[in-house]
Amino acid sequence: MIHKTLKPFPQDFLWGAASAAYQVEGAWDVDGKGVTNWDQFVRIPGKTFKGTTGDVAVDHYHRFKEDVRLMAEMGLKAYRFSVSWARIFPNGRGDVNEKGIAFYDELINELQSNQIEPILTLYHWDLPQVLQDEYGGWESRRIIEDFTNYSVECFKRFGDRVKYWVSLNEQNIFTSHGYVHATHPPGIIDQKLFYQVNHHANLANASVIKEFRKFVPNGQIGPSFAYSPAYPASSKPEDILAAENAEELNNHWWMDIYAWGKYPKAAWNYLVEQGLAPVVEEGDFALLKEGKPDFMGLNYYQTTTFEANPLEGGVGAGEMNTTGIKGTSKDTGIPGLFKTTVNSNLERTNWDWNIDPQGLRIALRRITNRYDLPILISENGLGEYDKLEGQDLIHDDYRIAYLRAHVAAIQEAISDGVDMLGYCVWSFTDLLSWLNGFQKRYGFVYVNQHEEGIHDLRRIKKDSFYWYKQVIEANGL
């Protein structure tokens, strides 16, 4: 659709930015916080870029007031952050750590005093390590009760001030990297366990949403899904079928459960044939249907292009680029289903991520047409090398161009009829990029933090900071 006139952004549109506890807070072992799976995983040699950890991260725990002042200067309407489960329950359950509660109380109050809407994420990958040690974390159905009790405590403590909640962040990513690729904790390769872990996470998500209705009746909650829309490599039917396979197993497998409480048929039948389908107990699907979200959270970074992959001799698991050396990623696939291939129509970042603003519009349209839910873009941004120049200048025109194109795509989607709640750019400040250390920067605000030596963690506004400030003031481009 080419619109002669674009519809404006809603007047109450949440122009925001985002972060995650482990990536920004630091203070990993202070004020009673427990050890998380990431605190332990990053200490395994070779797992992260130059052995970087989140022990300090960008020290948001001690500098949050400074960060919120910068958000207010930008005119930010919303800030999405996550709560560290181990900061509230150091042992995953049991006694509450009141100092952890106090930190998030102060953060929420500081945001509200600056007219910034807090968007609280309950789980952004940092699991209390004691639960992993005790019963395998997400590998056990016991996680459902513990995650629900932790979430209810957050509803009770923060629900009077927080309207928007994200239940699980990128379930498809933390489970696949944890149980298929072994690049995230717990570092296991087990396809059967991967699908069982996801079933437990789906049940936990539904349980939490069900309880949310009791404690925050006027709030809104939904999961954030890392959606990479599937493109076929060509108009050949076998490539189109490969893209359909990818859409079913890589996307609908999660979003159908979130919205409808059921798994897509073709994907389920395939997993049954392969002996990979999760064990389902009586009452599971009834609970899943009770967990319908108020919105679909969308973390969008790129589209993925697929082609046919033969059953015999087909391409298997590839290699992910975590070095920032362009062109080092390798195609990946599942024999008999699909394989990825480079889309020559798109530019790529130094981490080999496709740059596809129209893919965001496509994602928004597909979610709207299939699920008929409002959408909160909970993450979208560009990770790149940023250079600090003299007089504390960071000219990140490439980030501005990236974000401008994606904001334009959102307005086109709104004109198509998509119901949009807000747009949270990843990220507000630079942060620890999980496996990529501090070299891969996303923020509007540069943080003087690096892999080697001791750095002063100064906050420095990039050119993109001032650009986004103008976008917010104008309520659009």
Solvent accessible surface area in square Angstrom, and as a share of the most:
residue,aa,sasa,rsa
1,M,144,0.64
2,I,176,0.90
3,H,55,0.25
4,K,210,0.89
5,T,115,0.67
6,L,69,0.35
7,K,107,0.45
8,P,101,0.64
9,F,4,0.02
10,P,47,0.30
11,Q,164,0.73
12,D,119,0.62
13,F,6,0.03
14,L,19,0.09
15,W,2,0.01
16,G,0,0.00
17,A,0,0.00
18,A,0,0.00
19,S,5,0.03
20,A,0,0.00
21,A,4,0.03
22,Y,14,0.05
23,Q,2,0.01
24,V,5,0.03
25,E,6,0.03
26,G,5,0.04
27,A,10,0.08
28,W,61,0.21
29,D,86,0.44
30,V,51,0.29
31,D,61,0.32
32,G,47,0.45
33,K,23,0.10
34,G,11,0.11
35,V,71,0.41
36,T,1,0.00
37,N,13,0.07
38,W,3,0.01
39,D,1,0.01
40,Q,93,0.41
41,F,7,0.03
42,V,7,0.04
43,R,113,0.41
44,I,77,0.39
45,P,124,0.78
46,G,80,0.77
47,K,65,0.28
48,T,13,0.07
49,F,50,0.21
50,K,131,0.55
51,G,44,0.42
52,T,10,0.06
53,T,36,0.21
54,G,2,0.02
55,D,34,0.18
56,V,75,0.43
57,A,1,0.01
58,V,1,0.01
59,D,20,0.10
60,H,8,0.04
61,Y,17,0.06
62,H,120,0.54
63,R,72,0.26
64,F,17,0.07
65,K,94,0.40
66,E,55,0.25
67,D,1,0.01
68,V,0,0.00
69,R,143,0.52
70,L,23,0.12
71,M,1,0.00
72,A,38,0.29
73,E,75,0.34
74,M,0,0.00
75,G,28,0.27
76,L,4,0.02
77,K,94,0.40
78,A,0,0.00
79,Y,5,0.02
80,R,0,0.00
81,F,5,0.02
82,S,2,0.01
83,V,0,0.00
84,S,1,0.01
85,W,1,0.00
86,A,0,0.00
87,R,1,0.00
88,I,0,0.00
89,F,12,0.05
90,P,35,0.22
91,N,98,0.50
92,G,0,0.00
93,R,85,0.31
94,G,60,0.57
95,D,127,0.66
96,V,40,0.23
97,N,18,0.09
98,E,96,0.43
99,K,124,0.53
100,G,0,0.00
101,I,5,0.03
102,A,45,0.35
103,F,10,0.04
104,Y,1,0.00
105,D,38,0.20
106,E,84,0.37
107,L,2,0.01
108,I,0,0.00
109,N,73,0.38
110,E,40,0.18
111,L,0,0.00
112,Q,72,0.32
113,S,76,0.49
114,N,43,0.22
115,Q,147,0.65
116,I,3,0.01
117,E,52,0.23
118,P,1,0.01
119,I,0,0.00
120,L,0,0.00
121,T,0,0.00
122,L,0,0.00
123,Y,2,0.01
124,H,4,0.02
125,W,15,0.05
126,D,3,0.01
127,L,1,0.01
128,P,0,0.00
129,Q,17,0.07
130,V,56,0.32
131,L,0,0.00
132,Q,31,0.14
133,D,102,0.53
134,E,82,0.37
135,Y,29,0.11
136,G,11,0.11
137,G,0,0.00
138,W,9,0.03
139,E,46,0.21
140,S,22,0.15
141,R,79,0.29
142,R,121,0.44
143,I,0,0.00
144,I,27,0.13
145,E,118,0.53
146,D,10,0.05
147,F,0,0.00
148,T,15,0.09
149,N,74,0.38
150,Y,1,0.00
151,S,0,0.00
152,V,20,0.12
153,E,29,0.13
154,C,0,0.00
155,F,3,0.01
156,K,123,0.52
157,R,73,0.27
158,F,0,0.00
159,G,16,0.15
160,D,116,0.60
161,R,50,0.18
162,V,2,0.01
163,K,83,0.35
164,Y,24,0.09
165,W,0,0.00
166,V,0,0.00
167,S,0,0.00
168,L,0,0.00
169,N,0,0.00
170,E,13,0.06
171,Q,0,0.00
172,N,15,0.08
173,I,47,0.24
174,F,15,0.06
175,T,0,0.00
176,S,21,0.13
177,H,22,0.10
178,G,0,0.00
179,Y,6,0.02
180,V,29,0.17
181,H,82,0.36
182,A,18,0.14
183,T,45,0.26
184,H,11,0.05
185,P,14,0.09
186,P,44,0.27
187,G,28,0.27
188,I,58,0.29
189,I,129,0.65
190,D,54,0.28
191,Q,77,0.34
192,K,82,0.35
193,L,41,0.20
194,F,12,0.05
195,Y,16,0.06
196,Q,24,0.11
197,V,0,0.00
198,N,0,0.00
199,H,0,0.00
200,H,7,0.03
201,A,0,0.00
202,N,2,0.01
203,L,1,0.00
204,A,0,0.00
205,N,4,0.02
206,A,3,0.02
207,S,15,0.10
208,V,0,0.00
209,I,0,0.00
210,K,75,0.32
211,E,34,0.15
212,F,0,0.00
213,R,94,0.34
214,K,129,0.55
215,F,76,0.32
216,V,9,0.05
217,P,101,0.64
218,N,134,0.69
219,G,9,0.09
220,Q,45,0.20
221,I,0,0.00
222,G,0,0.00
223,P,0,0.00
224,S,0,0.00
225,F,1,0.00
226,A,17,0.13
227,Y,5,0.02
228,S,33,0.21
229,P,0,0.00
230,A,5,0.04
231,Y,39,0.15
232,P,55,0.34
233,A,43,0.33
234,S,43,0.28
235,S,97,0.63
236,K,110,0.47
237,P,104,0.66
238,E,88,0.39
239,D,7,0.03
240,I,75,0.38
241,L,109,0.54
242,A,2,0.02
243,A,7,0.06
244,E,98,0.44
245,N,34,0.18
246,A,0,0.00
247,E,15,0.07
248,E,35,0.15
249,L,12,0.06
250,N,55,0.28
251,N,4,0.02
252,H,23,0.10
253,W,1,0.00
254,W,12,0.04
255,M,3,0.01
256,D,3,0.01
257,I,3,0.02
258,Y,4,0.02
259,A,5,0.04
260,W,91,0.32
261,G,0,0.00
262,K,107,0.45
263,Y,17,0.07
264,P,10,0.06
265,K,170,0.72
266,A,64,0.50
267,A,2,0.01
268,W,67,0.23
269,N,85,0.44
270,Y,50,0.19
271,L,1,0.00
272,V,82,0.47
273,E,137,0.61
274,Q,96,0.43
275,G,48,0.46
276,L,35,0.17
277,A,15,0.12
278,P,7,0.04
279,V,93,0.53
280,V,48,0.27
281,E,85,0.38
282,E,182,0.82
283,G,44,0.42
284,D,4,0.02
285,F,73,0.30
286,A,64,0.50
287,L,39,0.19
288,L,3,0.02
289,K,116,0.49
290,E,93,0.42
291,G,2,0.02
292,K,101,0.43
293,P,5,0.03
294,D,42,0.22
295,F,0,0.00
296,M,0,0.00
297,G,0,0.00
298,L,1,0.00
299,N,1,0.01
300,Y,0,0.00
301,Y,28,0.11
302,Q,43,0.19
303,T,1,0.00
304,T,30,0.17
305,T,6,0.04
306,F,8,0.03
307,E,49,0.22
308,A,39,0.31
309,N,7,0.04
310,P,83,0.52
311,L,131,0.65
312,E,148,0.67
313,G,83,0.79
314,G,20,0.19
315,V,55,0.32
316,G,31,0.30
317,A,89,0.69
318,G,37,0.36
319,E,103,0.46
320,M,89,0.40
321,N,7,0.03
322,T,37,0.22
323,T,63,0.36
324,G,6,0.05
325,I,107,0.55
326,K,117,0.50
327,G,56,0.54
328,T,46,0.27
329,S,33,0.22
330,K,121,0.51
331,D,57,0.30
332,T,52,0.30
333,G,8,0.08
334,I,59,0.30
335,P,48,0.30
336,G,38,0.36
337,L,19,0.10
338,F,11,0.05
339,K,27,0.11
340,T,22,0.13
341,T,33,0.19
342,V,86,0.49
343,N,18,0.09
344,S,108,0.70
345,N,134,0.69
346,L,37,0.19
347,E,133,0.60
348,R,65,0.24
349,T,11,0.06
350,N,45,0.23
351,W,3,0.01
352,D,8,0.04
353,W,61,0.22
354,N,13,0.07
355,I,46,0.23
356,D,7,0.04
357,P,31,0.19
358,Q,83,0.37
359,G,0,0.00
360,L,0,0.00
361,R,24,0.09
362,I,58,0.29
363,A,0,0.00
364,L,0,0.00
365,R,73,0.27
366,R,86,0.31
367,I,1,0.01
368,T,29,0.17
369,N,118,0.60
370,R,87,0.32
371,Y,9,0.04
372,D,123,0.64
373,L,14,0.07
374,P,32,0.20
375,I,0,0.00
376,L,1,0.01
377,I,0,0.00
378,S,0,0.00
379,E,8,0.04
380,N,0,0.00
381,G,4,0.03
382,L,8,0.04
383,G,5,0.05
384,E,20,0.09
385,Y,95,0.36
386,D,18,0.09
387,K,149,0.63
388,L,56,0.28
389,E,73,0.33
390,G,57,0.55
391,Q,169,0.75
392,D,60,0.31
393,L,73,0.36
394,I,2,0.01
395,H,88,0.39
396,D,0,0.00
397,D,94,0.49
398,Y,86,0.33
399,R,1,0.01
400,I,22,0.11
401,A,56,0.43
402,Y,14,0.05
403,L,1,0.00
404,R,109,0.40
405,A,38,0.30
406,H,0,0.00
407,V,1,0.00
408,A,34,0.26
409,A,1,0.00
410,I,0,0.00
411,Q,30,0.13
412,E,40,0.18
413,A,0,0.00
414,I,16,0.08
415,S,11,0.07
416,D,30,0.16
417,G,48,0.46
418,V,8,0.05
419,D,79,0.41
420,M,9,0.04
421,L,33,0.16
422,G,0,0.00
423,Y,1,0.00
424,C,0,0.00
425,V,1,0.01
426,W,11,0.04
427,S,0,0.00
428,F,2,0.01
429,T,11,0.06
430,D,3,0.01
431,L,2,0.01
432,L,1,0.00
433,S,7,0.05
434,W,26,0.09
435,L,12,0.06
436,N,12,0.06
437,G,0,0.00
438,F,14,0.06
439,Q,29,0.13
440,K,6,0.02
441,R,11,0.04
442,Y,11,0.04
443,G,0,0.00
444,F,1,0.00
445,V,0,0.00
446,Y,8,0.03
447,V,0,0.00
448,N,22,0.11
449,Q,20,0.09
450,H,62,0.28
451,E,41,0.18
452,E,102,0.46
453,G,69,0.66
454,I,175,0.89
455,H,59,0.26
456,D,73,0.38
457,L,15,0.08
458,R,96,0.35
459,R,29,0.11
460,I,13,0.07
461,K,59,0.25
462,K,0,0.00
463,D,41,0.21
464,S,0,0.00
465,F,0,0.00
466,Y,108,0.41
467,W,26,0.09
468,Y,1,0.00
469,K,61,0.26
470,Q,119,0.53
471,V,6,0.03
472,I,10,0.05
473,E,122,0.55
474,A,69,0.53
475,N,35,0.18
476,G,5,0.05
477,L,100,0.50
